[in-house]
Amino acid sequence: MKIDDAFYVEPEGIVGGLALWWSNEVNLSIMHYDKHFIDTKISINGEIEWFDTFIYAPLYTEDKQKFWELLAPLRNDINAKWCVLGDFNVVVSPEEKYGGNPLDHNYAKWYYEFLDQTYLMEIPSSGGSFTWSNQRCNEDVILEKLDRVFSSME
């Protein structure tokens, strides 16, 4: 891989941190960033322009509402070409979780409000059903779908 440029958001202690790498074939501008996201404007060969927001959503409930409220107004133009992808740190249905504590639907409240405000649609993934594991075995294993890709219709 040819990597020409990079952007980093430092972790807080041992938690979080984001890194983004790209080649000069991609015209990428950092528009906004926070400890939980990097918002970019991208074009390739001067053609179609779009926005990508790479996220690592907060783990803790007390930080989630603020995160979604900060993310939603990044694109005030609902016609903008926008893709939001990364670790959303939320499970929204029982099929997306195996093991551990039962699903708490309250955790997804701000996630759904964000989708309602932005008109983004999920791009279905293929392959395995889960994207995270606690790396344990047997009855101690927990599997969850936390990583997702959303895009505007454009």
C-alpha positions in Angstrom: 0.0 0.0 0.0 1.2 3.5 -0.8 0.5 5.7 2.2 1.4 9.4 1.7 -0.5 11.2 4.4 -2.0 10.6 7.8 -4.1 12.2 10.6 -4.3 11.1 14.2 -6.5 11.9 17.2 -4.7 10.9 20.3 -6.3 8.5 22.8 -7.3 9.5 26.3 -5.2 7.3 28.4 -5.6 3.8 27.0 -9.1 4.4 25.6 -9.9 5.6 22.1 -7.7 7.2 19.6 -8.3 7.4 15.8 -5.9 7.2 12.8 -6.6 7.8 9.2 -4.1 7.2 6.3 -4.5 7.9 2.6 -2.5 8.2 -0.6 -2.0 11.3 -2.8 -4.4 9.8 -5.3 -7.1 10.8 -2.9 -7.8 14.5 -2.2 -8.8 14.5 1.4 -9.4 17.5 3.7 -10.0 17.2 7.4 -13.2 19.3 8.0 -13.8 18.6 11.8 -12.5 16.2 14.4 -13.1 15.2 17.9 -11.9 12.4 20.2 -14.7 10.3 18.7 -14.6 11.1 15.0 -12.7 12.5 12.0 -14.9 14.3 9.4 -13.5 14.5 5.9 -14.2 15.9 2.5 -12.9 13.5 -0.3 -12.5 13.5 -4.0 -10.5 11.2 -6.3 -9.0 12.7 -9.4 -11.0 15.9 -9.0 -14.2 14.0 -9.7 -17.2 13.2 -7.5 -16.9 14.9 -4.1 -18.3 13.5 -0.9 -18.0 13.6 2.9 -16.8 10.6 5.0 -17.0 10.7 8.8 -15.0 8.0 10.5 -16.2 7.3 14.0 -15.3 5.5 17.2 -18.4 6.2 19.3 -18.2 6.6 23.1 -18.4 3.5 25.2 -20.1 5.1 28.2 -23.8 6.0 28.3 -23.2 9.5 29.8 -21.1 10.4 26.7 -23.4 9.0 24.0 -26.0 11.7 23.8 -23.4 14.5 23.4 -21.6 12.5 20.7 -24.7 12.0 18.6 -25.8 15.7 19.0 -22.3 16.8 17.9 -22.3 14.5 14.9 -25.8 15.2 13.4 -25.3 18.8 12.4 -22.1 18.2 10.5 -24.1 18.0 7.3 -26.9 20.5 7.3 -27.5 19.9 3.6 -29.5 16.7 3.4 -28.5 16.5 -0.3 -24.8 16.2 0.6 -23.1 12.9 -0.4 -22.2 11.6 3.1 -20.9 8.3 4.4 -20.6 7.6 8.2 -18.7 4.5 9.1 -16.9 2.9 12.0 -17.5 1.5 15.5 -20.9 2.8 16.7 -20.6 1.0 20.1 -24.3 0.3 20.1 -26.3 -2.9 19.6 -29.8 -2.2 18.3 -31.5 -5.6 18.1 -31.3 -9.0 19.9 -29.9 -10.6 16.7 -26.8 -8.3 16.9 -25.8 -9.7 20.3 -24.8 -13.1 21.7 -24.0 -13.6 25.4 -23.5 -11.1 28.2 -26.2 -8.9 29.7 -29.6 -8.6 27.9 -29.9 -5.9 25.2 -31.0 -2.5 26.6 -33.0 -0.7 24.0 -32.5 2.7 25.7 -28.8 2.7 24.5 -30.0 3.1 20.9 -32.2 6.1 21.5 -29.7 8.8 20.4 -28.5 6.5 17.6 -32.0 6.4 16.1 -32.5 10.1 16.6 -29.3 10.7 14.6 -30.5 8.5 11.7 -33.9 10.3 11.7 -32.2 13.7 11.5 -29.6 12.8 8.8 -31.7 10.5 6.5 -28.8 8.1 6.4 -29.4 4.4 5.4 -27.3 1.4 6.5 -25.3 -0.3 3.8 -25.7 -4.0 4.7 -22.6 -5.9 5.6 -21.7 -9.4 4.4 -19.9 -12.2 6.1 -20.2 -12.8 9.9 -23.0 -11.3 12.0 -20.7 -9.9 14.7 -17.9 -7.4 14.5 -16.7 -7.5 18.1 -15.8 -10.3 20.6 -14.6 -10.2 24.2 -12.2 -13.0 23.2 -13.5 -15.4 25.8 -14.8 -19.0 25.3 -17.9 -21.0 26.0 -20.5 -19.5 28.3 -18.3 -16.4 28.9 -18.2 -15.3 25.2 -19.9 -12.1 24.2 -20.4 -11.3 20.5 -21.8 -8.0 19.2 -22.3 -6.1 15.9 -20.8 -2.7 16.6 -19.3 -1.7 13.3 -21.5 -0.2 10.6 -21.6 1.9 7.4 -24.3 4.4 6.6 -24.7 6.6 3.5 -27.0 9.3 2.1 -29.1 8.4 -0.9 -26.8 10.4 -3.1 
